[in-house]
Amino acid sequence: MTRTITREQSRRLDSLAVEQYGMASVMLMENAGRGTTDVLCTLGIDGPVVVCAGSGNNGGDGYVIARHLDLRGHQVRVLLLAPPEKLKGDAATNYQILTKSGIAVRQVDAAELAGDLSGAAWVVDGLLGTGATGDPRPPLDAAIDAINASGSRVLAIDVPSGLDCESGQASEHTIRAEHTCTFVANKPGFVVPGADAYTGVVHVVDIGAPRKLVEEILTQTS
């Protein structure tokens, strides 16, 4: 039986890792991004990678991924679908690191995203995370459609944007990923029939949280 972690359990794990174990939340983001980079590199990168980032921590993971891809010699650029001033916490921290690292990063208009995605070998979906519910709102709905129409291989961070991680319900605008790197454990919605059309192959990536804490969370009910 596939073990899964719910939206609330994921939040609880992050909180306890910080509050009870003394881990810095930015360390968890770093581990998530680096682990996803490891997976992407094993899948093969034969051209530019474009990271599409929203305003939340999912985008923050994307900034970490971009930094590690650059560190490993891959051509990468980051497209931000939100004003930089809206970024907070660990996402803002990693954005600031990125802007000082010589990596191409800029805010873009979703209506013009098709041109920005041209020639990408991979597009990394960092628009919406597991906390998102309901239909994606503008400009993310148009961004999702542009990514799906790009013809590039797509890797989703934690959950394909537009797919409810709990129910597996896809909105009208949902990323169709070839691969999804999800954190800690599979998500309940991923095992729902038909969800694989959006997740593609799912890879479980650890975020460095202690095994004792992970087991404690996974054996509790939400």
Sequence and secondary structure as in RCSB ss.txt:
>XXXX:A:sequence
MTRTITREQSRRLDSLAVEQYGMASVMLMENAGRGTTDVLCTLGIDGPVVVCAGSGNNGGDGYVIARHLDLRGHQ
VRVLLLAPPEKLKGDAATNYQILTKSGIAVRQVDAAELAGDLSGAAWVVDGLLGTGATGDPRPPLDAAIDAINAS
GSRVLAIDVPSGLDCESGQASEHTIRAEHTCTFVANKPGFVVPGADAYTGVVHVVDIGAPRKLVEEILTQTS
>XXXX:A:secstr
   B  HHHHHHHHHHHHHTT   HHHHHHHHHHHHHHHHHHH   S EEEEE SSHHHHHHHHHHHHHHHTT  
EEEEESS GGG  HHHHHHHHHHHTTT EEEE  GGGHHHHHTT SEEEEES  TT  SS  TTHHHHHHHHHHS
 SEEEEESS TTB TTT  B SS    SEEEEESSB GGGGSTTTHHHH EEEEE  S  HHHHHHHHTS  
